[in-house]
Amino acid sequence: MAASFSSTTLFRPNLNPPKSFLTHSDCAQEGFGRVKCHFINVSAHSWSSAANYASIRHVAVKSSGKRVVVKHLLRKRVGLVKCATIEEIEAEKSSIEKDVKERMEKTIETVRANFNSIRTGRANPSMLDKVEVEYYGTPVSLKSIAQISTPESSSLLIQPFDKSSLKAIEKAIVNSDLGMTPNNDGEVIRLSLPQLTTERRKELSKVVAKQAEEGKVAVRNIRRDALKAYEKLEKEKKLSEDNVKDLSSDLQKLTDEYMKKIDSVYKQKEKELLTV
């Protein structure tokens, strides 16, 4: 089972500022309703937030013991402040985690598919997974237009759903790199697997090792992309340094787990190749 990412508690900005937040001395307001004072205490009459934006709606000015409510006093200076919520940050984290797991799973599937296409000493229908047939002008996978079975350990039997496709199937197998000669009797196609030589087995073992390493590189690249995504959230002040360290640690555990999965399928395939 894939390692789960740890849940991280994040700091939510306080959207309830103190009542008195701006003071000014020796100030004067020109224009309609001129106000002159030696000391002004400006305080928020109300503070609201909507759609994750916080804004000042009402401002009160207190001068010389008199309280005067002045609407839109700071109209030109009061802006909107974007505040990311915990829900938004958690959604971004979950998106990154989901992407990592999906991409790593696809990497494992690709490695397995590549291994299955390499012929060993025993017949396996998956050996024909990469064979494409020109069927009515359109390339389609062989397994989508025929039933493939293994009547014996060293042979494959192909029964097309449409007998008119026999010639096209035969041609596709001959043009593939399977190294097998199809036997078409007008009803079905039989494939006999020739015995692999020791040298050929060693060559195929090297091919498998290379494919396994390519899979590991792909997993490391997925980890790298996720780390960059977490670092971006840290720069945006959505995650703390400690948050990123915890997430990176969990990400490394998941990466190690998928590395072991690749090693496991590689050893299994190598055993099949080298066992006479």
C-alpha positions as CSV (number, residue, x, y, z in Angstrom):
1,M,0.0,0.0,0.0
2,A,1.3,3.4,-0.9
3,A,2.5,5.5,2.0
4,S,0.1,8.3,2.9
5,F,1.1,11.9,3.1
6,S,0.9,13.4,6.5
7,S,-1.7,15.9,7.3
8,T,-0.2,19.3,8.2
9,T,-1.7,21.9,10.3
10,L,-1.4,25.3,8.8
11,F,-1.6,28.8,10.2
12,R,-4.8,30.7,9.3
13,P,-4.4,34.5,9.3
14,N,-6.5,36.4,11.9
15,L,-9.1,38.4,10.1
16,N,-10.2,40.1,13.3
17,P,-7.8,43.0,13.8
18,P,-7.8,45.2,16.9
19,K,-10.4,47.9,16.9
20,S,-7.9,50.7,16.9
21,F,-5.4,50.1,14.1
22,L,-4.4,53.5,12.7
23,T,-3.4,56.7,14.5
24,H,-2.3,60.0,13.2
25,S,-1.5,63.3,14.8
26,D,-1.8,66.9,13.6
27,C,-4.0,65.9,10.7
28,A,-6.6,67.8,8.8
29,Q,-9.3,66.7,6.3
30,E,-9.9,69.2,3.5
31,G,-13.1,69.6,1.5
32,F,-16.7,69.0,2.6
33,G,-17.0,68.6,6.4
34,R,-13.5,69.9,7.2
35,V,-12.0,68.4,10.3
36,K,-9.0,69.8,12.2
37,C,-7.6,68.1,15.2
38,H,-4.4,67.5,17.2
39,F,-4.9,63.8,17.5
40,I,-7.1,61.4,15.5
41,N,-7.7,57.8,16.4
42,V,-9.0,55.9,13.4
43,S,-10.6,52.5,14.1
44,A,-12.4,49.9,12.1
45,H,-16.2,50.1,12.7
46,S,-16.6,46.8,10.9
47,W,-14.4,44.2,9.2
48,S,-15.7,41.7,6.7
49,S,-14.5,39.0,4.4
50,A,-16.1,37.4,1.4
51,A,-14.7,34.9,-1.1
52,N,-11.5,34.9,0.9
53,Y,-11.0,38.6,0.6
54,A,-10.9,41.0,3.6
55,S,-11.9,44.6,3.4
56,I,-12.7,47.6,5.6
57,R,-16.3,48.8,5.2
58,H,-16.8,51.5,7.8
59,V,-14.3,53.8,9.5
60,A,-14.8,55.9,12.6
61,V,-12.8,59.0,13.5
62,K,-12.6,60.1,17.0
63,S,-11.3,63.6,17.7
64,S,-11.4,65.8,20.8
65,G,-13.9,63.5,22.5
66,K,-16.3,63.5,19.6
67,R,-17.0,60.5,17.5
68,V,-17.6,61.2,13.9
69,V,-18.5,58.4,11.5
70,V,-16.9,59.0,8.1
71,K,-17.7,56.6,5.3
72,H,-15.1,55.9,2.7
73,L,-12.5,58.1,4.4
74,L,-9.8,55.9,3.1
75,R,-11.6,55.0,-0.1
76,K,-8.5,55.4,-2.3
77,R,-6.2,53.6,0.1
78,V,-8.3,50.7,1.2
79,G,-7.7,47.7,-1.1
80,L,-8.5,44.0,-1.0
81,V,-6.2,41.5,0.7
82,K,-6.1,38.0,-0.6
83,C,-6.0,35.4,2.2
84,A,-5.7,31.7,1.3
85,T,-7.9,29.5,3.5
86,I,-6.8,26.2,5.0
87,E,-9.3,24.5,2.7
88,E,-7.6,26.0,-0.4
89,I,-4.1,25.0,0.8
90,E,-5.3,21.5,1.7
91,A,-6.9,21.2,-1.8
92,E,-3.5,22.2,-3.4
93,K,-1.6,19.6,-1.3
94,S,-4.1,16.9,-2.1
95,S,-3.9,17.7,-5.8
96,I,-0.1,17.3,-5.7
97,E,-0.3,14.0,-3.7
98,K,-2.9,12.6,-6.1
99,D,-0.8,13.5,-9.2
100,V,2.3,11.9,-7.7
101,K,0.5,8.6,-6.9
102,E,-1.2,8.4,-10.3
103,R,2.0,9.1,-12.2
104,M,4.0,6.6,-10.2
105,E,1.3,3.9,-10.7
106,K,1.4,4.6,-14.5
107,T,5.2,4.2,-14.4
108,I,4.8,0.8,-12.8
109,E,2.2,-0.2,-15.4
110,T,4.6,0.9,-18.2
111,V,7.5,-1.1,-16.8
112,R,5.3,-4.2,-16.5
113,A,4.0,-3.7,-20.1
114,N,7.5,-3.4,-21.4
115,F,8.6,-6.6,-19.6
116,N,5.6,-8.5,-20.9
117,S,6.5,-7.7,-24.5
118,I,9.9,-9.4,-24.1
119,R,9.7,-13.1,-25.0
120,T,10.9,-15.6,-22.5
121,G,11.0,-19.4,-22.7
122,R,7.2,-19.7,-21.8
123,A,4.3,-18.6,-24.0
124,N,2.3,-15.6,-22.6
125,P,-0.6,-13.8,-24.4
126,S,0.9,-10.5,-23.1
127,M,3.8,-11.0,-25.5
128,L,1.5,-9.8,-28.2
129,D,0.3,-6.7,-26.4
130,K,2.4,-4.3,-28.6
131,V,1.4,-5.9,-31.9
132,E,-0.8,-3.6,-34.0
133,V,-2.8,-4.7,-36.9
134,E,-4.0,-2.6,-39.9
135,Y,-7.7,-3.4,-39.7
136,Y,-9.9,-1.7,-42.3
137,G,-7.3,1.1,-42.7
138,T,-7.0,1.7,-38.9
139,P,-4.2,0.4,-36.7
140,V,-5.7,-1.5,-33.7
141,S,-4.2,-3.7,-31.1
142,L,-4.2,-7.4,-31.9
143,K,-5.9,-8.4,-28.6
144,S,-8.9,-6.1,-29.5
145,I,-9.7,-8.1,-32.6
146,A,-8.8,-11.6,-31.6
147,Q,-8.8,-14.1,-28.7
148,I,-5.3,-15.2,-27.7
149,S,-4.7,-18.4,-25.6
150,T,-1.8,-20.7,-24.7
151,P,-2.7,-24.3,-25.5
152,E,0.8,-25.3,-24.6
153,S,3.7,-23.7,-22.7
154,S,5.6,-23.0,-25.8
155,S,2.8,-22.0,-28.2
156,L,0.2,-19.3,-28.7
157,L,-3.2,-19.7,-30.5
158,I,-4.8,-16.6,-32.1
159,Q,-8.5,-16.8,-33.0
160,P,-9.7,-13.6,-34.8
161,F,-13.3,-12.4,-34.2
162,D,-13.4,-11.6,-38.0
163,K,-11.7,-14.3,-40.1
164,S,-11.1,-11.7,-42.9
165,S,-8.5,-10.2,-40.6
166,L,-6.3,-13.3,-40.6
167,K,-4.0,-12.0,-43.4
168,A,-3.6,-8.6,-41.7
169,I,-2.8,-10.3,-38.4
170,E,-0.2,-12.6,-40.0
171,K,1.5,-9.7,-41.7
172,A,1.6,-7.7,-38.4
173,I,3.3,-10.6,-36.6
174,V,5.9,-11.1,-39.3
175,N,6.7,-7.3,-39.3
176,S,7.0,-7.3,-35.5
177,D,10.2,-7.9,-33.5
178,L,8.9,-11.1,-31.9
179,G,11.0,-13.3,-34.1
180,M,8.2,-15.9,-34.6
181,T,6.8,-17.3,-37.8
182,P,2.9,-17.5,-37.8
183,N,1.2,-20.6,-39.1
184,N,-2.1,-19.6,-40.7
185,D,-4.5,-22.5,-41.5
186,G,-7.4,-20.2,-42.6
187,E,-9.2,-20.5,-39.3
188,V,-6.6,-19.6,-36.6
189,I,-3.0,-18.6,-36.4
190,R,-0.5,-20.7,-34.3
191,L,2.8,-19.4,-33.0
192,S,5.5,-21.7,-31.7
193,L,8.2,-20.2,-29.5
194,P,11.7,-21.2,-30.5
195,Q,14.0,-22.1,-27.7
196,L,16.1,-19.2,-26.5
197,T,19.8,-19.6,-26.5
198,T,21.9,-18.7,-23.5
199,E,23.4,-15.7,-25.3
200,R,19.9,-14.4,-26.3
201,R,18.7,-14.8,-22.7
202,K,21.6,-12.7,-21.5
203,E,20.9,-10.0,-24.1
204,L,17.3,-9.8,-23.1
205,S,18.3,-9.6,-19.5
206,K,20.3,-6.5,-20.2
207,V,17.3,-5.0,-22.0
208,V,15.1,-5.7,-19.0
209,A,17.6,-4.1,-16.7
210,K,17.7,-1.0,-18.8
211,Q,13.9,-0.7,-18.8
212,A,13.8,-1.1,-15.0
213,E,16.4,1.7,-14.6
214,E,14.3,3.9,-16.9
215,G,11.3,3.3,-14.7
216,K,13.3,4.4,-11.6
217,V,14.4,7.6,-13.4
218,A,10.8,8.3,-14.2
219,V,9.8,7.9,-10.5
220,R,12.7,10.2,-9.4
221,N,11.5,12.8,-11.8
222,I,8.0,12.6,-10.4
223,R,9.4,13.2,-6.9
224,R,11.4,16.2,-8.2
225,D,8.3,17.8,-9.7
226,A,6.4,17.3,-6.4
227,L,9.2,18.9,-4.4
228,K,9.1,22.0,-6.7
229,A,5.4,22.3,-6.2
230,Y,5.8,22.2,-2.4
231,E,8.6,24.8,-2.6
232,K,6.3,27.0,-4.6
233,L,3.7,26.8,-1.9
234,E,6.3,27.7,0.7
235,K,7.4,30.8,-1.3
236,E,3.7,31.8,-1.5
237,K,3.6,31.6,2.3
238,K,1.0,28.8,2.2
239,L,3.3,26.3,3.8
240,S,6.0,26.7,6.4
241,E,9.5,25.3,6.2
242,D,8.6,22.6,8.7
243,N,5.5,21.7,6.6
244,V,7.6,21.2,3.5
245,K,10.2,19.1,5.4
246,D,7.4,16.8,6.6
247,L,5.8,16.5,3.2
248,S,9.2,15.9,1.6
249,S,9.9,13.1,4.1
250,D,6.6,11.4,3.2
251,L,7.3,11.9,-0.5
252,Q,10.7,10.1,-0.1
253,K,9.0,7.1,1.6
254,L,6.5,6.8,-1.3
255,T,9.3,7.1,-3.8
256,D,11.3,4.3,-2.0
257,E,8.2,2.1,-2.1
258,Y,7.8,2.4,-5.8
259,M,11.5,1.8,-6.3
260,K,11.0,-1.5,-4.5
261,K,8.1,-2.4,-6.7
262,I,10.2,-1.8,-9.8
263,D,12.9,-4.0,-8.3
264,S,10.4,-6.7,-7.6
265,V,9.0,-6.9,-11.1
266,Y,12.5,-6.7,-12.6
267,K,13.8,-9.7,-10.5
268,Q,10.7,-11.7,-11.4
269,K,11.3,-11.0,-15.2
270,E,15.0,-11.7,-14.9
271,K,14.3,-15.0,-13.3
272,E,11.9,-16.0,-16.2
273,L,14.6,-15.1,-18.7
274,L,17.5,-16.9,-17.2
275,T,15.6,-20.0,-16.1
276,V,16.1,-22.7,-18.8
